[in-house]
Amino acid sequence: MIENRFLRLAAPGIAGLRPYVPGKPVSELERELGIGDAVKLASNENPLGPGERAREAIASLLGELARYPDGGGYELRGLLAEHHGIDAACITLGNGSNDVLDLIARTFLAPGYEAVFSQHAFAVYPICTQAVGAEARVAPAHDGSKGPRFGHDLEAMQSLIGARTRVVFIANPNNPTGTWLTRNQLRDFVEAVPAHVILVIDEAYFEYVEEAEYPDTSRWLSHYPNLVVTRTFSKAYGLAGLRIGYGLSHPEVAELLNRVRQPFNVNALALAAAAAALSDRAHIERSLAVNRQGMAQLIEGFSALGLEHIPSVGNFVCVDLAGPAARVDAALQARGCIVRPIANYGMPDHLRITVGLAEENQRLLDALSGLLGW
Ligand SMILES: Cc1ncc(COP(=O)(O)O)c(C=O)c1O
């Protein structure tokens, strides 16, 4: 552990945190290796980037950047309200959906309260829980006997909910595992969550999922006032660098989140790009097609190499190296491929690989196959 003389001054919970370790930027790896064609399949971004409509919206706003953004997100919230068939008062905009998760934690958690989530769940849940001094109750994931291995075990999660629980976080699908919950499984769980608990269903990869049994839980909001659904423009919409996401909830929950929200938490380019991207269905369709083909290519490649993977409905997939993955990760980097080791998620034998363009996927598979003779 790093010595830090200010730790004793920090708020409760901070001592137990470690900074989130982001993937190495492509430019840095290229500089280190003296190459110009590194590929990054590490952060679950859309390999096509933003669509044309979003690009045009960004370009047309450059002359306006001396002005503060619309702090109420009036236009975008109106468009999202139409898109989801709900009232604009139900929408909270965030600087990425991470910001909304953080707003939820700051609004509903504090020392003495608990948040429940699954083992191997998205890394931001423990961060925002501990940062406000609340206690994280982590439910063991499925071991493969009653549900998909590494997936959320809803029964185990339910058994951790108690009088001090204020928030439950569910990622559907989950990152990094790519595992998902069906409509019926989630519906039973939502029914069982008591009224003193805010249930967050994080649907960051919603647009990518093509399973018939995958639910759109934004439609359940009118039945469950304690439900918050989060979505993002970082994934299928290709706007990760701009940082914009949103929460959908009962208007009284949104009103509390908006008390905590910084007035200009979402920047002007992000607001304009998201508004334009929302109606660019053709870009989403193209992105889905690239993901479908790329996922099939990676899975076929893994199986040709004799590697198991965790079935995923997102734009990423975990491959099982059947032994410590750190060595393979370092060797892939030396070959110009950046992927994501997930030992910090309790999965030291797996690497998470984002689905890229066909040539990027091939580059990764070729590099992997060159390594497996070790
Ligand atoms: C499950 C999940 N939720 C939320 C996010 C946050 O995305 P953003 O803050 O870019 O909207 C991510 C990003 O990787 C994610 O995987």
Ligand as a Chemical Component Dictionary entry (heavy atoms), coordinates in Angstrom:
data_LIG
# 
_chem_comp.id                   LIG 
_chem_comp.type                 NON-POLYMER 
_chem_comp.pdbx_formal_charge   0 
_chem_comp.three_letter_code    LIG 
# 
loop_
_chem_comp_atom.comp_id 
_chem_comp_atom.atom_id 
_chem_comp_atom.alt_atom_id 
_chem_comp_atom.type_symbol 
_chem_comp_atom.charge 
_chem_comp_atom.model_Cartn_x 
_chem_comp_atom.model_Cartn_y 
_chem_comp_atom.model_Cartn_z 
_chem_comp_atom.pdbx_ordinal 
LIG C1 C1 C 0 -21.896 -1.547 -16.868 1  
LIG C2 C2 C 0 -21.448 -0.153 -17.122 2  
LIG N1 N1 N 0 -22.138 0.845  -16.588 3  
LIG C3 C3 C 0 -21.790 2.130  -16.774 4  
LIG C4 C4 C 0 -20.684 2.453  -17.526 5  
LIG C5 C5 C 0 -20.321 3.887  -17.578 6  
LIG O1 O1 O 0 -20.290 4.413  -18.806 7  
LIG P1 P1 P 0 -20.309 5.996  -19.032 8  
LIG O2 O2 O 0 -19.932 6.671  -17.745 9  
LIG O3 O3 O 0 -19.305 6.201  -20.094 10 
LIG O4 O4 O 0 -21.708 6.302  -19.439 11 
LIG C6 C6 C 0 -19.926 1.459  -18.115 12 
LIG C7 C7 C 0 -18.717 1.796  -18.877 13 
LIG O5 O5 O 0 -17.880 1.022  -19.177 14 
LIG C8 C8 C 0 -20.302 0.115  -17.897 15 
LIG O6 O6 O 0 -19.605 -0.888 -18.411 16 
# 
loop_
_chem_comp_bond.comp_id 
_chem_comp_bond.atom_id_1 
_chem_comp_bond.atom_id_2 
_chem_comp_bond.value_order 
_chem_comp_bond.pdbx_ordinal 
LIG C1 C2 SING 1  
LIG C2 N1 SING 2  
LIG C2 C8 DOUB 3  
LIG N1 C3 DOUB 4  
LIG C3 C4 SING 5  
LIG C4 C5 SING 6  
LIG C4 C6 DOUB 7  
LIG C5 O1 SING 8  
LIG O1 P1 SING 9  
LIG P1 O2 DOUB 10 
LIG P1 O3 SING 11 
LIG P1 O4 SING 12 
LIG C6 C7 SING 13 
LIG C6 C8 SING 14 
LIG C7 O5 DOUB 15 
LIG C8 O6 SING 16 
# 
